[in-house]
Every structure is written in C-alpha cells, then in structure tokens.
Amino acid sequence: MDTQVEPGEKRSFLCQIETFFGTKEYAKHGRCVRLIGIESQKYGTLMNGQSEGVTTFILELDFWAFFMNEFEVSNWHEVANRIGRIEELETSLKGDRQWFRVDCEVVSQSAEYFYRTFSADEPVYVHVEHPFKVDIGDLDGSGPASTGRLAMLTQLSVQQNPGSHVERQPDFPPTGGEYAFHALHVGQGMSSLVHNESFGILLDAGAGKPVTRDRYLDKAKPFQNDLRTLIAPLSRLKMVASHTDYDHWKLLAWDPALLKKVETILVPDGTDHLLFKDQAVISKCIGIGSMTLSLNHNTSIALHRAKPSDMDSNGNCLVAVFDREGVQVLAPGDYVYSRFKSDGNPNIKSLLNNAYEAVIVPHHGDKESANDVVTPASESAKAFFSAGTHQGYKHPTVESLQAHTAAKFVRVSHCEKAFILKVHLL
C-alpha cells in the first residue's frame, strides 16, 4: 500500500514517542526520534475497540531537527548542550506517553520517513511539519471520539486472562527431547530461544544497530541469521514479550515468516501499547500474570509479573527464569537487578537469592545493571550482554562489564557483529 504513494501526497498520523534516542533504520543510520502511530482518520476504529486491530506505522524523524524546533534554537550545537534535558524527557515519557500529531508530505528524498510496522515495505520519505502535542479528548468527531484523554485507550488492551496467576500452567505436552537455551546476538536489542527438536519459545524478538531493517530485508545481500536456522525445524513456536519496547520486538515486525510461525505472544497483563493493537498481532497476544510453562518433566520457564515500586515501560514486564533439572538461566529483559529488591512480587525479590548458570544481563548492560549483580552457579556461569553499536547508549557499559567480572561470571559479548549469532548458554 505505502509503496504506491506519490510525491506531494499528504499524510497525517497520531503517534506516541517510542524513544528520543533512536538510530535510523535508513538515511545513513543517524540519530532519530522514533514514534509509533496510526493514521489520524483511523483513531475512531481504535476507540471503538474493534477486535481486528489497526495498522500501525513507525516514523523516524531527524533528532536534531526535532529538537531544534522543540527548543526553538537555530543550530545543532544548542541541542547538544541540552542532552541532559532530553535524557529527562526520555525517562518521563515512559510513565506518560504524550501523543503527537505528525502531518507530512511525501517527497522523493529526505532524512525522515515512515513505514508500516509489521511489513517489509520500503520507507516512504516525507517532509514533516513540526509535530505538535495533542490532547486526544479535544479532537472532534472526524478523528477520535472526545471521551477523555488516553484512559479510553487502555480499554483496548490485549486479551486479558483473569485466571492467569497460577503456580503451574502446562503449555507444551511432555516430549523426549532436552530443551536448550540459546541467546542471540541481535545488536542493540534482545532475543533468546528455548527449544528442543519440536517446540520453541522465543523470549523477545528484538534487534538493533548494527542489525538494521534495511540490512535485514536486503535479499541481495543476505547475512548469517542463526535465529532462522534454529527455528526452521520447529513444528510449534510461541513467544514471550518481556515488555513493550520496540528493540524487543523488531524481528517479529520485519520478518513475515517468523511472525506467521509464532502461534501465541504472551505479554504482561494490563499492557497498553499501540504495537499490541496492530492487526498483524492482536489475535496472537494474550495478557498474563505470573505463571509457569511446563516444557517436560524436568524443564520449565517461570514467568514472574513485575510489580515495580516505580512504574515505567521497563518495569511493566515479565521476568523469565528457565529451569532444567534445577539449573537456571535468568532473563529479566530490561528490569535491572536492583529493582528486584523493592518489587511487590515476592517471587521476584527472591530471585536475588538464587544462583544462575547464565544470565541475560538486564537492559543491555547499562550502568544500573552493575548494581546487585546476581550470583553465578559455577565457575563457567555466563553473563550474556545483548548490545550493539548504538553510540548514544554505549552499551554495555564499563561499569556493568566490570561488575559481572567481579561477580565471577564469564562475560559473553560480541556487540560489533553485524549479523545474528547464536550462543548456547544451557
């Protein structure tokens, strides 16, 4: 659909900021402000709660132009002097994702563009008028119904499962094959796969620089993709989304074959995010609380629904623990260890008392992940750093690398690799 647009065509989107510190998938991969949105005229469909969902779009706007307008300054140097302020905005948007209206005109060349989220579409380059904040409740009947701010949006959450808080919930029938845990280097993103010869569960399906959308979709220059190799023989595949951040979802959006193979996506109950309302995934998504997936007689994945003391997107999450005959791998997504202590779920608090044969280091090895590092279960226990070449984040940090070494973990980090590489953790 969007590959057919012509220069001069006008488009309008209602969007939420996904991050102020994104890296462009196209246009020389510079800094961008990434938004996730829907076409303005489709908001009524969203508000009506139609089960088939809506089409979402990714918009990547030039970072420097966005903030020159936002701060009313004339050059990028003045924006650079306000990076601290932008970091504060990044933190605050996690708690209250303000809506913006973005009006644009299709052009042949630009540093800004959009594309359908769940698609292999080429980007549509646009000239963007300065985005402006909107109060959803103030829009007239031609767009969203004026029923009061964003609270209404939470009513179109993913499917709820009121009885999902259980001690043990069988998911796959017992099988003879032993389950393995593979972490995947996907750049500035996160993804792991638990699998045997027949069944698999993805723990996130994200990616990031240097694994970019244009490279991933370039059929003329294929690169090593160990995730595709691992899932090829599987007859069934499910997914657990630790939380809503797009760097934990991108591969599902970019890869139609992967999306088709995933039967079900388990997401934190009560989650409210446009991604989960896309028509490509809404029927697959099931909101869950804490539960345990039994894989066979000696193997399980415990999913602990976080109850953070301070809610943000990283804390609105599921923390996963893979257990095979009492040997465990911890996969906390972006929920750093230090937050376990104040979490309202006692099972998450107790995770600090366990020892692990491997851990997916939370939040890509940021500075906070250097605090309260968990205990290795053996001399060969591994700390896997899922990070890439994003120059803004600069993950993994020296602090986190040193802290995991001090805790006696074997560090595993290949951030510079521009392909998807599997690492056997258990």
ZIZIJO-V514094 format. One record per pair of residues at least 4 apart in sequence whose ideal C-beta (glycine too) atoms are under 6 Angstrom apart, sorted by sequence separation. I is the first residue (numbers start at 0). GAP is how many residues later the second one is. If there is no record, write none. Layout:
I|GAP / I|GAP
//
This chain:
4|4 / 37|4 / 66|4 / 92|4 / 138|4 / 206|4 / 249|4 / 250|4 / 266|4 / 280|4 / 294|4 / 310|4 / 334|4 / 360|4 / 364|4 / 376|4 / 395|4 / 416|4 / 23|5 / 44|5 / 60|5 / 67|5 / 72|5 / 115|5 / 138|5 / 146|5 / 185|5 / 194|5 / 276|5 / 294|5 / 322|5 / 342|5 / 375|5 / 395|5 / 403|5 / 22|6 / 23|6 / 114|6 / 230|6 / 241|6 / 293|6 / 342|6 / 362|6 / 183|7 / 192|7 / 193|7 / 251|7 / 307|7 / 320|7 / 321|7 / 361|7 / 403|7 / 23|8 / 45|8 / 114|8 / 135|8 / 291|8 / 292|8 / 339|8 / 360|8 / 386|8 / 44|9 / 136|9 / 182|9 / 192|9 / 275|9 / 305|9 / 320|9 / 339|9 / 386|9 / 21|10 / 112|10 / 113|10 / 291|10 / 67|11 / 112|11 / 136|11 / 181|11 / 191|11 / 305|11 / 319|11 / 339|11 / 384|11 / 411|11 / 21|12 / 41|12 / 63|12 / 66|12 / 112|12 / 136|12 / 290|12 / 339|12 / 19|13 / 135|13 / 180|13 / 190|13 / 318|13 / 111|14 / 135|14 / 189|14 / 190|14 / 289|14 / 18|15 / 63|15 / 109|15 / 178|15 / 190|15 / 289|15 / 302|15 / 303|15 / 17|16 / 37|16 / 109|16 / 111|16 / 189|16 / 288|16 / 316|16 / 318|16 / 178|17 / 188|17 / 302|17 / 16|18 / 17|18 / 37|18 / 106|18 / 188|18 / 266|18 / 268|18 / 316|18 / 355|18 / 176|19 / 188|19 / 264|19 / 268|19 / 300|19 / 301|19 / 14|20 / 15|20 / 35|20 / 36|20 / 105|20 / 106|20 / 176|20 / 186|20 / 187|20 / 263|20 / 264|20 / 265|20 / 266|20 / 268|20 / 313|20 / 354|20 / 356|20 / 364|20 / 174|21 / 185|21 / 186|21 / 187|21 / 300|21 / 313|21 / 355|21 / 382|21 / 14|22 / 103|22 / 104|22 / 186|22 / 265|22 / 354|22 / 360|22 / 363|22 / 364|22 / 13|23 / 174|23 / 186|23 / 238|23 / 299|23 / 363|23 / 12|24 / 13|24 / 34|24 / 103|24 / 186|24 / 236|24 / 240|24 / 356|24 / 357|24 / 358|24 / 359|24 / 360|24 / 185|25 / 236|25 / 237|25 / 298|25 / 13|26 / 33|26 / 102|26 / 237|26 / 238|26 / 239|26 / 240|26 / 329|26 / 335|26 / 382|26 / 171|27 / 297|27 / 334|27 / 335|27 / 387|27 / 11|28 / 31|28 / 32|28 / 327|28 / 333|28 / 380|28 / 381|28 / 382|28 / 383|28 / 384|28 / 386|28 / 13|29 / 101|29 / 243|29 / 305|29 / 318|29 / 328|29 / 329|29 / 330|29 / 333|29 / 365|29 / 369|29 / 32|30 / 326|30 / 331|30 / 364|30 / 366|30 / 369|30 / 372|30 / 381|30 / 31|31 / 99|31 / 100|31 / 199|31 / 363|31 / 364|31 / 365|31 / 368|31 / 372|31 / 30|32 / 335|32 / 364|32 / 366|32 / 375|32 / 32|33 / 99|33 / 100|33 / 308|33 / 335|33 / 337|33 / 369|33 / 375|33 / 199|34 / 337|34 / 372|34 / 97|35 / 98|35 / 307|35 / 336|35 / 364|35 / 23|36 / 306|36 / 98|37 / 192|37 / 197|37 / 198|37 / 199|37 / 200|37 / 201|37 / 202|37 / 305|37 / 306|37 / 336|37 / 203|38 / 215|38 / 306|38 / 207|39 / 205|41 / 212|41 / 303|41 / 205|42 / 183|43 / 205|43 / 206|43 / 303|43 / 381|43 / 203|44 / 205|44 / 206|44 / 303|44 / 204|46 / 204|47 / 267|48 / 61|49 / 267|49 / 61|50 / 267|50 / 60|51 / 58|55 / 56|57 / 57|57 / 188|58 / 189|58 / 56|59 / 57|59 / 55|61 / 68|61 / 19|66 / 60|67 / 357|67 / 244|68 / 357|68 / 19|69 / 243|69 / 356|69 / 19|70 / 242|70 / 242|73 / 242|74 / 241|75 / 16|76 / 241|76 / 15|81 / 15|83 / 26|84 / 14|85 / 13|87 / 14|87 / 12|89 / 242|90 / 11|91 / 241|91 / 10|93 / 9|95 / 328|96 / 8|97 / 25|97 / 46|97 / 119|97 / 328|97 / 46|98 / 6|99 / 6|100 / 42|100 / 4|101 / 6|101 / 42|101 / 39|103 / 48|107 / 157|109 / 1|114 / 156|115 / 178|116 / 202|117 / 2|118 / 153|118 / 157|118 / 1|119 / 2|119 / 4|119 / 178|120 / 155|121 / 174|121 / 1|122 / 168|122 / 170|122 / 173|122 / 168|123 / 171|123 / 173|123 / 163|124 / 164|124 / 167|124 / 169|124 / 160|125 / 163|125 / 164|125 / 165|125 / 157|127 / 158|127 / 159|127 / 160|127 / 163|127 / 193|128 / 202|128 / 157|129 / 117|135 / 116|136 / 191|139 / 180|141 / 180|148 / 117|160 / 116|161 / 117|162 / 209|178 / 208|179 / 209|179 / 207|180 / 208|180 / 208|181 / 22|186 / 24|187 / 24|188 / 25|188 / 24|189 / 226|193 / 225|194 / 223|195 / 224|195 / 225|195 / 189|196 / 222|196 / 225|196 / 187|199 / 187|200 / 182|201 / 186|201 / 187|202 / 209|208 / 94|217 / 55|218 / 93|218 / 93|219 / 55|222 / 53|223 / 52|224 / 52|225 / 52|226 / 51|227 / 17|228 / 52|229 / 184|229 / 184|232 / 185|234 / 183|236 / 184|236 / 35|238 / 183|238 / 181|240 / 182|240 / 181|242 / 182|242 / 180|244 / 180|245 / 22|367 / 20|371
//
